[in-house]
Amino acid sequence: MTYDRLVCANCASPVSEGRCRVCRAVRQQMLEEQGQGPLAGMNPAMLIALMVVLLAALALVAHQTA
């Protein structure tokens, strides 16, 4: 979920604007959670390379079993 569509229950403004302390706290918490995924540290080029390697391995396995 992204915080750009959330509305704060405290001040009734978008959380992305950070008008009150509750908005700012939620925004900071969501930013910290976004960087915790297993592939969060990889750039797009590395992700594409990983996908190509996995597809090549899958094709090799499929070719050997056929």
PDB file of N, CA, C and O in Angstrom, chain B, residues numbered from 101:
ATOM      1  N   MET B 101       0.852  -1.171   0.000  1.00  0.00           N
ATOM      2  CA  MET B 101       0.000   0.000   0.000  1.00  0.00           C
ATOM      3  C   MET B 101       0.898   1.235   0.000  1.00  0.00           C
ATOM      4  O   MET B 101       1.965   1.237   0.614  1.00  0.00           O
ATOM      5  N   THR B 102       0.468   2.257  -0.676  1.00  0.00           N
ATOM      6  CA  THR B 102       1.225   3.495  -0.698  1.00  0.00           C
ATOM      7  C   THR B 102       0.510   4.544   0.138  1.00  0.00           C
ATOM      8  O   THR B 102      -0.715   4.532   0.255  1.00  0.00           O
ATOM      9  N   TYR B 103       1.277   5.436   0.708  1.00  0.00           N
ATOM     10  CA  TYR B 103       0.688   6.435   1.579  1.00  0.00           C
ATOM     11  C   TYR B 103       0.128   7.631   0.813  1.00  0.00           C
ATOM     12  O   TYR B 103      -0.494   8.503   1.421  1.00  0.00           O
ATOM     13  N   ASP B 104       0.329   7.698  -0.500  1.00  0.00           N
ATOM     14  CA  ASP B 104      -0.168   8.846  -1.248  1.00  0.00           C
ATOM     15  C   ASP B 104      -1.689   8.863  -1.373  1.00  0.00           C
ATOM     16  O   ASP B 104      -2.261   9.893  -1.729  1.00  0.00           O
ATOM     17  N   ARG B 105      -2.353   7.747  -1.089  1.00  0.00           N
ATOM     18  CA  ARG B 105      -3.817   7.697  -1.164  1.00  0.00           C
ATOM     19  C   ARG B 105      -4.479   7.638   0.207  1.00  0.00           C
ATOM     20  O   ARG B 105      -5.706   7.673   0.303  1.00  0.00           O
ATOM     21  N   LEU B 106      -3.685   7.550   1.260  1.00  0.00           N
ATOM     22  CA  LEU B 106      -4.244   7.469   2.603  1.00  0.00           C
ATOM     23  C   LEU B 106      -4.679   8.840   3.083  1.00  0.00           C
ATOM     24  O   LEU B 106      -4.050   9.851   2.772  1.00  0.00           O
ATOM     25  N   VAL B 107      -5.770   8.862   3.849  1.00  0.00           N
ATOM     26  CA  VAL B 107      -6.251  10.095   4.464  1.00  0.00           C
ATOM     27  C   VAL B 107      -6.107   9.936   5.965  1.00  0.00           C
ATOM     28  O   VAL B 107      -6.515   8.922   6.532  1.00  0.00           O
ATOM     29  N   CYS B 108      -5.537  10.921   6.596  1.00  0.00           N
ATOM     30  CA  CYS B 108      -5.281  10.889   8.027  1.00  0.00           C
ATOM     31  C   CYS B 108      -6.586  11.052   8.810  1.00  0.00           C
ATOM     32  O   CYS B 108      -7.399  11.922   8.501  1.00  0.00           O
ATOM     33  N   ALA B 109      -6.774  10.213   9.817  1.00  0.00           N
ATOM     34  CA  ALA B 109      -7.967  10.317  10.664  1.00  0.00           C
ATOM     35  C   ALA B 109      -7.834  11.473  11.644  1.00  0.00           C
ATOM     36  O   ALA B 109      -8.830  11.934  12.201  1.00  0.00           O
ATOM     37  N   ASN B 110      -6.626  11.938  11.854  1.00  0.00           N
ATOM     38  CA  ASN B 110      -6.399  13.022  12.816  1.00  0.00           C
ATOM     39  C   ASN B 110      -6.695  14.395  12.217  1.00  0.00           C
ATOM     40  O   ASN B 110      -7.356  15.216  12.852  1.00  0.00           O
ATOM     41  N   CYS B 111      -6.212  14.652  11.000  1.00  0.00           N
ATOM     42  CA  CYS B 111      -6.376  15.987  10.408  1.00  0.00           C
ATOM     43  C   CYS B 111      -7.181  15.982   9.111  1.00  0.00           C
ATOM     44  O   CYS B 111      -7.440  17.045   8.546  1.00  0.00           O
ATOM     45  N   ALA B 112      -7.578  14.809   8.632  1.00  0.00           N
ATOM     46  CA  ALA B 112      -8.388  14.645   7.415  1.00  0.00           C
ATOM     47  C   ALA B 112      -7.702  15.167   6.157  1.00  0.00           C
ATOM     48  O   ALA B 112      -8.375  15.574   5.210  1.00  0.00           O
ATOM     49  N   SER B 113      -6.377  15.159   6.139  1.00  0.00           N
ATOM     50  CA  SER B 113      -5.636  15.546   4.938  1.00  0.00           C
ATOM     51  C   SER B 113      -4.857  14.330   4.450  1.00  0.00           C
ATOM     52  O   SER B 113      -4.699  13.362   5.194  1.00  0.00           O
ATOM     53  N   PRO B 114      -4.370  14.362   3.216  1.00  0.00           N
ATOM     54  CA  PRO B 114      -3.577  13.236   2.711  1.00  0.00           C
ATOM     55  C   PRO B 114      -2.321  13.018   3.561  1.00  0.00           C
ATOM     56  O   PRO B 114      -1.645  13.978   3.933  1.00  0.00           O
ATOM     57  N   VAL B 115      -2.016  11.774   3.859  1.00  0.00           N
ATOM     58  CA  VAL B 115      -0.844  11.441   4.669  1.00  0.00           C
ATOM     59  C   VAL B 115       0.429  11.887   3.966  1.00  0.00           C
ATOM     60  O   VAL B 115       1.399  12.260   4.626  1.00  0.00           O
ATOM     61  N   SER B 116       0.442  11.856   2.646  1.00  0.00           N
ATOM     62  CA  SER B 116       1.642  12.236   1.900  1.00  0.00           C
ATOM     63  C   SER B 116       2.038  13.691   2.141  1.00  0.00           C
ATOM     64  O   SER B 116       3.204  14.044   1.966  1.00  0.00           O
ATOM     65  N   GLU B 117       1.093  14.539   2.537  1.00  0.00           N
ATOM     66  CA  GLU B 117       1.417  15.942   2.814  1.00  0.00           C
ATOM     67  C   GLU B 117       2.067  16.128   4.181  1.00  0.00           C
ATOM     68  O   GLU B 117       2.806  17.091   4.384  1.00  0.00           O
ATOM     69  N   GLY B 118       1.805  15.226   5.116  1.00  0.00           N
ATOM     70  CA  GLY B 118       2.433  15.288   6.435  1.00  0.00           C
ATOM     71  C   GLY B 118       2.095  16.535   7.220  1.00  0.00           C
ATOM     72  O   GLY B 118       2.993  17.166   7.777  1.00  0.00           O
ATOM     73  N   ARG B 119       0.833  16.910   7.283  1.00  0.00           N
ATOM     74  CA  ARG B 119       0.432  18.141   7.966  1.00  0.00           C
ATOM     75  C   ARG B 119       0.496  18.036   9.487  1.00  0.00           C
ATOM     76  O   ARG B 119       0.780  19.027  10.159  1.00  0.00           O
ATOM     77  N   CYS B 120       0.238  16.863  10.033  1.00  0.00           N
ATOM     78  CA  CYS B 120       0.263  16.726  11.489  1.00  0.00           C
ATOM     79  C   CYS B 120       1.270  15.662  11.894  1.00  0.00           C
ATOM     80  O   CYS B 120       1.843  14.989  11.037  1.00  0.00           O
ATOM     81  N   ARG B 121       1.489  15.504  13.198  1.00  0.00           N
ATOM     82  CA  ARG B 121       2.494  14.548  13.677  1.00  0.00           C
ATOM     83  C   ARG B 121       2.093  13.121  13.370  1.00  0.00           C
ATOM     84  O   ARG B 121       2.962  12.273  13.165  1.00  0.00           O
ATOM     85  N   VAL B 122       0.791  12.826  13.331  1.00  0.00           N
ATOM     86  CA  VAL B 122       0.329  11.481  13.011  1.00  0.00           C
ATOM     87  C   VAL B 122       0.636  11.157  11.550  1.00  0.00           C
ATOM     88  O   VAL B 122       1.107  10.061  11.244  1.00  0.00           O
ATOM     89  N   CYS B 123       0.377  12.093  10.656  1.00  0.00           N
ATOM     90  CA  CYS B 123       0.696  11.906   9.229  1.00  0.00           C
ATOM     91  C   CYS B 123       2.182  11.647   9.039  1.00  0.00           C
ATOM     92  O   CYS B 123       2.576  10.729   8.320  1.00  0.00           O
ATOM     93  N   ARG B 124       3.001  12.461   9.687  1.00  0.00           N
ATOM     94  CA  ARG B 124       4.443  12.315   9.529  1.00  0.00           C
ATOM     95  C   ARG B 124       4.934  10.981  10.067  1.00  0.00           C
ATOM     96  O   ARG B 124       5.826  10.363   9.484  1.00  0.00           O
ATOM     97  N   ALA B 125       4.355  10.532  11.182  1.00  0.00           N
ATOM     98  CA  ALA B 125       4.763   9.249  11.760  1.00  0.00           C
ATOM     99  C   ALA B 125       4.386   8.088  10.846  1.00  0.00           C
ATOM    100  O   ALA B 125       5.187   7.175  10.646  1.00  0.00           O
ATOM    101  N   VAL B 126       3.184   8.112  10.294  1.00  0.00           N
ATOM    102  CA  VAL B 126       2.739   7.044   9.393  1.00  0.00           C
ATOM    103  C   VAL B 126       3.563   7.056   8.112  1.00  0.00           C
ATOM    104  O   VAL B 126       3.954   6.004   7.606  1.00  0.00           O
ATOM    105  N   ARG B 127       3.822   8.243   7.594  1.00  0.00           N
ATOM    106  CA  ARG B 127       4.626   8.354   6.374  1.00  0.00           C
ATOM    107  C   ARG B 127       6.026   7.787   6.594  1.00  0.00           C
ATOM    108  O   ARG B 127       6.542   7.071   5.736  1.00  0.00           O
ATOM    109  N   GLN B 128       6.650   8.101   7.743  1.00  0.00           N
ATOM    110  CA  GLN B 128       7.985   7.592   8.047  1.00  0.00           C
ATOM    111  C   GLN B 128       7.960   6.075   8.212  1.00  0.00           C
ATOM    112  O   GLN B 128       8.866   5.387   7.742  1.00  0.00           O
ATOM    113  N   GLN B 129       6.943   5.555   8.870  1.00  0.00           N
ATOM    114  CA  GLN B 129       6.827   4.106   9.077  1.00  0.00           C
ATOM    115  C   GLN B 129       6.678   3.383   7.742  1.00  0.00           C
ATOM    116  O   GLN B 129       7.303   2.342   7.534  1.00  0.00           O
ATOM    117  N   MET B 130       5.871   3.908   6.846  1.00  0.00           N
ATOM    118  CA  MET B 130       5.667   3.261   5.552  1.00  0.00           C
ATOM    119  C   MET B 130       6.926   3.344   4.695  1.00  0.00           C
ATOM    120  O   MET B 130       7.216   2.411   3.947  1.00  0.00           O
ATOM    121  N   LEU B 131       7.677   4.432   4.786  1.00  0.00           N
ATOM    122  CA  LEU B 131       8.931   4.537   4.036  1.00  0.00           C
ATOM    123  C   LEU B 131       9.943   3.516   4.529  1.00  0.00           C
ATOM    124  O   LEU B 131      10.684   2.941   3.732  1.00  0.00           O
ATOM    125  N   GLU B 132       9.980   3.287   5.829  1.00  0.00           N
ATOM    126  CA  GLU B 132      10.898   2.294   6.379  1.00  0.00           C
ATOM    127  C   GLU B 132      10.501   0.885   5.972  1.00  0.00           C
ATOM    128  O   GLU B 132      11.368   0.050   5.716  1.00  0.00           O
ATOM    129  N   GLU B 133       9.197   0.605   5.908  1.00  0.00           N
ATOM    130  CA  GLU B 133       8.729  -0.727   5.547  1.00  0.00           C
ATOM    131  C   GLU B 133       8.947  -1.032   4.074  1.00  0.00           C
ATOM    132  O   GLU B 133       9.097  -2.198   3.710  1.00  0.00           O
ATOM    133  N   GLN B 134       8.969  -0.023   3.224  1.00  0.00           N
ATOM    134  CA  GLN B 134       9.159  -0.245   1.794  1.00  0.00           C
ATOM    135  C   GLN B 134      10.539  -0.803   1.498  1.00  0.00           C
ATOM    136  O   GLN B 134      10.692  -1.565   0.544  1.00  0.00           O
ATOM    137  N   GLY B 135      11.530  -0.456   2.269  1.00  0.00           N
ATOM    138  CA  GLY B 135      12.887  -0.890   1.999  1.00  0.00           C
ATOM    139  C   GLY B 135      13.260  -2.204   2.654  1.00  0.00           C
ATOM    140  O   GLY B 135      14.447  -2.524   2.720  1.00  0.00           O
ATOM    141  N   GLN B 136      12.309  -2.977   3.139  1.00  0.00           N
ATOM    142  CA  GLN B 136      12.625  -4.191   3.862  1.00  0.00           C
ATOM    143  C   GLN B 136      12.331  -5.462   3.091  1.00  0.00           C
ATOM    144  O   GLN B 136      12.443  -6.549   3.659  1.00  0.00           O
ATOM    145  N   GLY B 137      11.966  -5.375   1.839  1.00  0.00           N
ATOM    146  CA  GLY B 137      11.670  -6.567   1.052  1.00  0.00           C
ATOM    147  C   GLY B 137      12.939  -7.330   0.704  1.00  0.00           C
ATOM    148  O   GLY B 137      14.037  -6.782   0.800  1.00  0.00           O
ATOM    149  N   PRO B 138      12.800  -8.584   0.301  1.00  0.00           N
ATOM    150  CA  PRO B 138      13.986  -9.390  -0.007  1.00  0.00           C
ATOM    151  C   PRO B 138      14.764  -8.885  -1.225  1.00  0.00           C
ATOM    152  O   PRO B 138      15.966  -9.131  -1.327  1.00  0.00           O
ATOM    153  N   LEU B 139      14.113  -8.199  -2.132  1.00  0.00           N
ATOM    154  CA  LEU B 139      14.790  -7.682  -3.329  1.00  0.00           C
ATOM    155  C   LEU B 139      14.909  -6.167  -3.300  1.00  0.00           C
ATOM    156  O   LEU B 139      15.144  -5.547  -4.337  1.00  0.00           O
ATOM    157  N   ALA B 140      14.749  -5.560  -2.123  1.00  0.00           N
ATOM    158  CA  ALA B 140      14.720  -4.104  -2.016  1.00  0.00           C
ATOM    159  C   ALA B 140      16.062  -3.462  -2.365  1.00  0.00           C
ATOM    160  O   ALA B 140      16.095  -2.344  -2.878  1.00  0.00           O
ATOM    161  N   GLY B 141      17.161  -4.151  -2.096  1.00  0.00           N
ATOM    162  CA  GLY B 141      18.469  -3.569  -2.349  1.00  0.00           C
ATOM    163  C   GLY B 141      18.949  -3.704  -3.775  1.00  0.00           C
ATOM    164  O   GLY B 141      20.017  -3.195  -4.114  1.00  0.00           O
ATOM    165  N   MET B 142      18.185  -4.377  -4.620  1.00  0.00           N
ATOM    166  CA  MET B 142      18.626  -4.604  -5.996  1.00  0.00           C
ATOM    167  C   MET B 142      18.079  -3.524  -6.925  1.00  0.00           C
ATOM    168  O   MET B 142      16.934  -3.092  -6.793  1.00  0.00           O
ATOM    169  N   ASN B 143      18.913  -3.101  -7.860  1.00  0.00           N
ATOM    170  CA  ASN B 143      18.440  -2.129  -8.847  1.00  0.00           C
ATOM    171  C   ASN B 143      17.724  -2.871  -9.977  1.00  0.00           C
ATOM    172  O   ASN B 143      17.849  -4.091 -10.074  1.00  0.00           O
ATOM    173  N   PRO B 144      16.988  -2.179 -10.822  1.00  0.00           N
ATOM    174  CA  PRO B 144      16.225  -2.834 -11.883  1.00  0.00           C
ATOM    175  C   PRO B 144      17.072  -3.667 -12.838  1.00  0.00           C
ATOM    176  O   PRO B 144      16.612  -4.708 -13.306  1.00  0.00           O
ATOM    177  N   ALA B 145      18.288  -3.240 -13.138  1.00  0.00           N
ATOM    178  CA  ALA B 145      19.144  -4.011 -14.042  1.00  0.00           C
ATOM    179  C   ALA B 145      19.500  -5.367 -13.434  1.00  0.00           C
ATOM    180  O   ALA B 145      19.540  -6.375 -14.139  1.00  0.00           O
ATOM    181  N   MET B 146      19.755  -5.391 -12.133  1.00  0.00           N
ATOM    182  CA  MET B 146      20.068  -6.651 -11.467  1.00  0.00           C
ATOM    183  C   MET B 146      18.845  -7.565 -11.433  1.00  0.00           C
ATOM    184  O   MET B 146      18.973  -8.779 -11.592  1.00  0.00           O
ATOM    185  N   LEU B 147      17.669  -6.992 -11.229  1.00  0.00           N
ATOM    186  CA  LEU B 147      16.446  -7.801 -11.240  1.00  0.00           C
ATOM    187  C   LEU B 147      16.202  -8.424 -12.613  1.00  0.00           C
ATOM    188  O   LEU B 147      15.801  -9.584 -12.707  1.00  0.00           O
ATOM    189  N   ILE B 148      16.443  -7.658 -13.674  1.00  0.00           N
ATOM    190  CA  ILE B 148      16.273  -8.175 -15.037  1.00  0.00           C
ATOM    191  C   ILE B 148      17.283  -9.283 -15.303  1.00  0.00           C
ATOM    192  O   ILE B 148      16.942 -10.312 -15.887  1.00  0.00           O
ATOM    193  N   ALA B 149      18.523  -9.075 -14.875  1.00  0.00           N
ATOM    194  CA  ALA B 149      19.552 -10.106 -15.060  1.00  0.00           C
ATOM    195  C   ALA B 149      19.187 -11.379 -14.302  1.00  0.00           C
ATOM    196  O   ALA B 149      19.364 -12.481 -14.822  1.00  0.00           O
ATOM    197  N   LEU B 150      18.687 -11.240 -13.094  1.00  0.00           N
ATOM    198  CA  LEU B 150      18.260 -12.399 -12.313  1.00  0.00           C
ATOM    199  C   LEU B 150      17.121 -13.136 -13.007  1.00  0.00           C
ATOM    200  O   LEU B 150      17.096 -14.367 -13.026  1.00  0.00           O
ATOM    201  N   MET B 151      16.191 -12.397 -13.570  1.00  0.00           N
ATOM    202  CA  MET B 151      15.082 -13.016 -14.289  1.00  0.00           C
ATOM    203  C   MET B 151      15.564 -13.769 -15.523  1.00  0.00           C
ATOM    204  O   MET B 151      15.080 -14.864 -15.808  1.00  0.00           O
ATOM    205  N   VAL B 152      16.513 -13.191 -16.256  1.00  0.00           N
ATOM    206  CA  VAL B 152      17.054 -13.849 -17.446  1.00  0.00           C
ATOM    207  C   VAL B 152      17.751 -15.144 -17.050  1.00  0.00           C
ATOM    208  O   VAL B 152      17.581 -16.165 -17.716  1.00  0.00           O
ATOM    209  N   VAL B 153      18.527 -15.116 -15.978  1.00  0.00           N
ATOM    210  CA  VAL B 153      19.222 -16.324 -15.521  1.00  0.00           C
ATOM    211  C   VAL B 153      18.213 -17.393 -15.107  1.00  0.00           C
ATOM    212  O   VAL B 153      18.381 -18.565 -15.443  1.00  0.00           O
ATOM    213  N   LEU B 154      17.184 -17.004 -14.392  1.00  0.00           N
ATOM    214  CA  LEU B 154      16.167 -17.969 -13.970  1.00  0.00           C
ATOM    215  C   LEU B 154      15.414 -18.558 -15.161  1.00  0.00           C
ATOM    216  O   LEU B 154      15.129 -19.755 -15.181  1.00  0.00           O
ATOM    217  N   LEU B 155      15.093 -17.734 -16.145  1.00  0.00           N
ATOM    218  CA  LEU B 155      14.412 -18.239 -17.339  1.00  0.00           C
ATOM    219  C   LEU B 155      15.311 -19.176 -18.135  1.00  0.00           C
ATOM    220  O   LEU B 155      14.839 -20.178 -18.672  1.00  0.00           O
ATOM    221  N   ALA B 156      16.602 -18.862 -18.218  1.00  0.00           N
ATOM    222  CA  ALA B 156      17.539 -19.742 -18.918  1.00  0.00           C
ATOM    223  C   ALA B 156      17.654 -21.082 -18.197  1.00  0.00           C
ATOM    224  O   ALA B 156      17.696 -22.131 -18.840  1.00  0.00           O
ATOM    225  N   ALA B 157      17.704 -21.051 -16.868  1.00  0.00           N
ATOM    226  CA  ALA B 157      17.766 -22.300 -16.099  1.00  0.00           C
ATOM    227  C   ALA B 157      16.491 -23.104 -16.288  1.00  0.00           C
ATOM    228  O   ALA B 157      16.545 -24.328 -16.410  1.00  0.00           O
ATOM    229  N   LEU B 158      15.371 -22.451 -16.314  1.00  0.00           N
ATOM    230  CA  LEU B 158      14.095 -23.137 -16.538  1.00  0.00           C
ATOM    231  C   LEU B 158      14.043 -23.766 -17.931  1.00  0.00           C
ATOM    232  O   LEU B 158      13.574 -24.893 -18.085  1.00  0.00           O
ATOM    233  N   ALA B 159      14.519 -23.048 -18.936  1.00  0.00           N
ATOM    234  CA  ALA B 159      14.546 -23.577 -20.297  1.00  0.00           C
ATOM    235  C   ALA B 159      15.492 -24.771 -20.386  1.00  0.00           C
ATOM    236  O   ALA B 159      15.191 -25.742 -21.080  1.00  0.00           O
ATOM    237  N   LEU B 160      16.620 -24.713 -19.702  1.00  0.00           N
ATOM    238  CA  LEU B 160      17.567 -25.832 -19.694  1.00  0.00           C
ATOM    239  C   LEU B 160      16.953 -27.075 -19.042  1.00  0.00           C
ATOM    240  O   LEU B 160      17.104 -28.184 -19.555  1.00  0.00           O
ATOM    241  N   VAL B 161      16.277 -26.896 -17.938  1.00  0.00           N
ATOM    242  CA  VAL B 161      15.630 -28.013 -17.267  1.00  0.00           C
ATOM    243  C   VAL B 161      14.521 -28.594 -18.134  1.00  0.00           C
ATOM    244  O   VAL B 161      14.372 -29.813 -18.220  1.00  0.00           O
ATOM    245  N   ALA B 162      13.741 -27.726 -18.778  1.00  0.00           N
ATOM    246  CA  ALA B 162      12.661 -28.189 -19.636  1.00  0.00           C
ATOM    247  C   ALA B 162      13.223 -28.947 -20.842  1.00  0.00           C
ATOM    248  O   ALA B 162      12.633 -29.938 -21.272  1.00  0.00           O
ATOM    249  N   HIS B 163      14.332 -28.502 -21.381  1.00  0.00           N
ATOM    250  CA  HIS B 163      14.952 -29.154 -22.538  1.00  0.00           C
ATOM    251  C   HIS B 163      15.508 -30.532 -22.160  1.00  0.00           C
ATOM    252  O   HIS B 163      15.415 -31.473 -22.949  1.00  0.00           O
ATOM    253  N   GLN B 164      16.078 -30.655 -20.971  1.00  0.00           N
ATOM    254  CA  GLN B 164      16.651 -31.920 -20.543  1.00  0.00           C
ATOM    255  C   GLN B 164      15.590 -32.965 -20.230  1.00  0.00           C
ATOM    256  O   GLN B 164      15.839 -34.159 -20.394  1.00  0.00           O
ATOM    257  N   THR B 165      14.421 -32.544 -19.786  1.00  0.00           N
ATOM    258  CA  THR B 165      13.372 -33.514 -19.455  1.00  0.00           C
ATOM    259  C   THR B 165      12.570 -33.909 -20.685  1.00  0.00           C
ATOM    260  O   THR B 165      11.853 -34.909 -20.645  1.00  0.00           O
ATOM    261  N   ALA B 166      12.664 -33.175 -21.754  1.00  0.00           N
ATOM    262  CA  ALA B 166      11.877 -33.493 -22.943  1.00  0.00           C
ATOM    263  C   ALA B 166      12.546 -34.511 -23.830  1.00  0.00           C
ATOM    264  O   ALA B 166      11.999 -34.877 -24.871  1.00  0.00           O
TER     265      ALA B 166
END
